[in-house]
Amino acid sequence: MDKDLDLHLIHTYNRSVVFDHGEGVYLVDTNGKKYLDMGAGIAVSALGYSDEEYKQGLKDQIDKLIHVSNLYYTEPVIRAAEYLSKVSGMDRVFFTNSGTEAIEGALKLARKYAYLKNPDSRGEIIAMNQSFHGRSMGALSVTGTEHYRTPFEPLIGGVSFATYNDLESVREKVTDDTCAILLETVQGEGGIYPATEEFIKGIRELCDEKDIALILDEIQCGMGRTGTYFAYEHYGVKPDIMTSAKALGCGMPVGAFAAVEKFAEAMVPGDHGTTYGGNPLAGAAVCKVFEIFEKKKIVEHVSEISAYFFDGLNRLKEKYPEQITAVRGKGLLIGVEVKNPPADYVKKAMEKGLILLTAGQNVIRMTPPLVMEKEQIDICLSILDEIFHSK
Ligand SMILES: Cc1ncc(COP(=O)(O)O)c(C=O)c1O
């Protein structure tokens, strides 16, 4: 990479390509090379690139009103909250600029609920090992990956970590001061691990028994990605507080935390706020996303296409057992566990015009646009076949 490109950017990413524009499920770089995108901006661009209706929705809102303070109502934001409440089963929504901020808000809400019950509560939070919830001090405090955390300590106190999919390990951590149990319904960055039914139902019961908040992070696994609007629908379990972002805006920076009334009412004016979070432009993006999802039956499409993709990946696993150790995930949130470093595959794929991601230590991650069709999945599978073959 040309050294000058990084000259004025703090070096927090190993970037490789300069992208120019997007068309459907392809990105195009400044040299005109096309890439089939199996990352979608890390589970963001569910509608792919350059969707006419989405772009028009944003343009119309830009012409009307881009921003007013959250001291006032706007129609797009009211409608966006209504959409999200309806599909999530929550009662009230707070819009943020990012997933990280949605986590911050969710933690504050759980602590406020506990504080109202008992002002001496220490507001302890149980989170999971190998989880990822963001990089701010609060979100990092509940992120169970040591190397992200250590250089930035001391973080917020009162957080302990249990083992994902091990109910007993969660039970052991619960004290009279616990105010919330936080988990991703499907762990994303940690390596694409869906929760087991027993685990998630057990945690729901535990939270009910102790009157503490079950917070489900649906930032990566939500918004249709697993074949239901939110991944918790697969389990017949409803959280008290949930977080969303990424595909919620399909490219416009917007996130949200939402809660059932019992928890939501703990927050009152002055408790939380944001200047930009959920401004009218972000609200219009959310409304457009939901409208297009309904019109194009995106969530149903994910279930159909996912089975096809998994079949193809499992065939590759049978063909290359010395390289592929597991294929797992839900819908179009897919992990291919490999024995060699996953970054090697990502690099090779990039040369061949295929964008892949990594997760955890040994997983190739795929979070494609949800509008991906069978023909494009065939192209992806054939490039993967070439790469595994050449290893
Ligand atoms: C599960 C989960 N939670 C939280 C976040 C943080 O979201 P953001 O990057 O929008 O702040 C991410 C981002 O990857 C995520 O995957």
The ligand as a Gaussian input file, in Angstrom:
#p B3LYP/6-31G(d) Opt

LIG

0 1
 C      -22.017000      -7.569000      18.670000
 C      -21.469000      -6.169000      18.530000
 N      -21.744000      -5.270000      19.484000
 C      -21.279000      -4.003000      19.397000
 C      -20.506000      -3.592000      18.333000
 C      -20.024000      -2.176000      18.246000
 O      -20.742000      -1.502000      17.252000
 P      -20.147000      -0.193000      16.532000
 O      -18.909000      -0.602000      15.806000
 O      -21.270000       0.271000      15.618000
 O      -19.890000       0.815000      17.575000
 C      -20.184000      -4.514000      17.324000
 C      -19.322000      -4.129000      16.206000
 O      -18.744000      -4.922000      15.513000
 C      -20.686000      -5.848000      17.431000
 O      -20.408000      -6.765000      16.501000

